[in-house]
Amino acid sequence: MGKRRVMSDKGVALLVTLSLAITPNGHTAGDVEDGMRKAAMCVSCHGADGVSEHDGWPSLVRLDKDYIVSQLKAYRDRARISEWMNPVAQMLSDKDIEDLAAWFSQRRLQGSWQ
């Protein structure tokens, strides 16, 4: 019989950490608390907790996490054009986008909007 390889404790810890950080669709899970802190820049247009009071701007809590991610990346990469969103999104890293999407999607799941 061949030699059996045993994974070290560090290897197991790394695999567990990676498995928790990646969702089934390949996106990183995002950090809800970091997203909450980063969401302060969104409030002036999209309202407190992402509930917009203006017909021209969507309520973010009503949007799916993956949709928020895809749209923010489209604005950042200028695949979707908006004089307001392009400059804001261009300041966001992939991590920022994942965190924001995690925050707004969990707000929706908790029923924080009317």
C-alpha positions in Angstrom: 0.0 0.0 0.0 1.1 3.6 -0.7 1.7 6.2 2.0 -1.3 7.9 3.3 -1.1 11.7 3.5 -2.5 13.4 6.6 -3.4 17.0 6.4 -1.9 19.2 9.1 -4.1 21.2 11.5 -3.1 24.4 9.6 -4.2 22.8 6.3 -7.6 21.8 7.9 -8.0 25.3 9.3 -7.3 26.8 6.0 -9.8 24.6 4.2 -12.5 25.4 6.7 -11.9 29.1 6.5 -12.0 29.0 2.7 -15.2 27.0 2.6 -16.9 29.4 4.9 -15.7 32.4 2.9 -16.9 31.1 -0.5 -20.6 30.7 -1.3 -21.8 27.9 -3.7 -21.9 30.3 -6.7 -18.2 31.2 -6.2 -18.7 34.7 -4.7 -17.1 35.5 -1.5 -19.6 35.7 1.2 -19.0 39.3 2.2 -18.9 40.7 5.7 -22.2 42.1 6.9 -20.7 44.3 9.6 -18.1 45.7 7.2 -21.0 46.2 4.7 -23.0 48.1 7.4 -20.1 50.5 7.9 -19.5 51.0 4.2 -23.2 51.6 3.5 -23.0 55.1 5.0 -22.1 56.3 1.5 -25.2 54.8 0.0 -27.7 56.3 2.5 -28.0 59.8 0.9 -29.5 58.4 -2.3 -30.8 54.9 -1.3 -32.1 55.8 2.1 -31.5 54.5 5.6 -31.0 50.8 5.6 -31.3 50.9 1.8 -35.0 51.9 1.8 -35.2 54.7 -0.8 -37.7 57.5 -0.4 -37.1 58.7 -3.9 -38.7 57.2 -7.0 -35.6 57.6 -9.1 -33.3 55.5 -6.9 -34.0 51.8 -6.0 -34.4 50.4 -2.5 -31.4 48.2 -2.2 -33.0 45.9 0.4 -35.4 44.6 -2.2 -32.5 43.4 -4.4 -30.8 40.0 -4.5 -27.2 39.8 -3.2 -25.9 38.5 -6.5 -27.8 41.2 -8.4 -26.3 43.9 -6.2 -22.8 42.5 -6.8 -23.3 42.3 -10.6 -24.7 45.8 -10.9 -22.0 47.4 -8.7 -19.3 45.7 -10.8 -21.0 46.8 -14.0 -21.1 50.4 -12.8 -17.4 50.2 -11.6 -16.3 48.7 -14.9 -18.4 51.1 -16.9 -20.4 48.3 -18.5 -23.4 50.2 -17.1 -23.4 54.0 -17.3 -24.7 56.3 -14.7 -23.4 59.8 -13.9 -24.0 59.1 -10.2 -23.1 55.5 -9.8 -20.0 55.2 -12.0 -17.8 57.5 -9.9 -19.0 55.9 -6.6 -18.6 52.3 -7.8 -15.1 53.0 -9.2 -13.9 53.6 -5.6 -15.1 50.1 -4.6 -13.0 46.9 -4.4 -14.5 43.5 -5.0 -14.4 43.1 -1.2 -16.3 46.4 -0.7 -18.9 45.2 -3.2 -19.4 41.8 -1.6 -19.6 43.4 1.9 -22.3 46.0 0.7 -24.3 43.2 -1.0 -24.1 41.1 2.2 -25.4 44.0 4.3 -28.3 45.0 2.1 -29.4 41.4 1.3 -29.4 40.4 5.0 -31.4 43.5 5.8 -34.0 42.3 3.3 -34.0 38.9 4.8 -34.6 40.3 8.3 -37.6 42.2 7.0 -36.3 45.6 8.0 -38.2 47.3 5.1 -41.9 47.8 5.0 
